[in-house]
Amino acid sequence: MENKLKIWGRRYLILYGNVTIIITFVISQLVYLLSVLPSPSEEMLMRINKLLFEFIWNAKPDKVKRSTMKLPKEKGGVSVPDIVLKD
């Protein structure tokens, strides 16, 4: 996953492009792996979440709160998937 994000990170995409890459390629691979493997630890999920947001912002500090980014577009977010769901 890190290698794929590095490859895509070389392309200078806008925010919505980066989110689309995450939804299309990264999340689909995670769903496939998690359907076969046991559930990852919370530490691993936090690491994946960190990688995703580093990719979105090109390893720069977040410009928008992560909680806002995860909101649907109708509510001012960009629909970034929530990897670490707390029940």
JOUR-V168299 format. One record per pair of residues at least 4 apart in sequence whose C-alpha atoms are under 8 Angstrom apart, sorted by sequence separation. I is the first residue (numbers start at 0). J is the second residue. D is the distance in whole Angstrom. If there is no record, write none. Layout:
i-><I	I>
j-><J	J>
d-><D	D>
This chain:
i-><0	1	2	3	4	5	6	12	13	14	15	16	17	18	19	20	21	22	23	24	25	26	27	28	29	30	31	32	33	39	40	41	42	43	44	45	46	47	48	49	50	51	52	53	54	56	61	63	64	65	66	70	71	72	12	20	21	22	33	39	53	56	63	70	71	72	33	52	53	56	70	71	72	68	69	70	71	67	68	69	70	52	67	68	69	70	67	68	69	68	69	69	7	0	21	48	47	48	17	18	45	17	44	45	44	14	14	41	8	1	8	4	22	22	18	18	18	15>
j-><4	5	6	7	8	9	10	16	17	18	19	20	21	22	23	24	25	26	27	28	29	30	31	32	33	34	35	36	37	43	44	45	46	47	48	49	50	51	52	53	54	55	56	57	58	60	65	67	68	69	70	74	75	76	17	25	26	27	38	44	58	61	68	75	76	77	39	58	59	62	76	77	78	75	76	77	78	75	76	77	78	61	76	77	78	79	77	78	79	79	80	81	20	25	51	82	82	83	54	55	82	55	82	83	83	55	56	83	54	50	57	54	79	80	77	78	79	77>
d-><6	6	6	6	6	7	8	5	6	6	6	6	6	6	6	6	5	5	6	6	6	6	6	6	6	6	7	6	7	6	6	6	6	6	6	6	6	6	6	6	6	6	6	6	6	7	8	7	6	6	7	6	7	5	6	7	6	7	6	7	4	6	7	7	5	5	8	8	7	8	4	6	6	8	6	6	5	7	5	6	5	8	5	5	5	7	8	6	5	6	6	6	8	7	7	6	8	7	7	7	8	5	6	7	6	6	8	8	6	8	7	7	8	7	8	8	6	7>
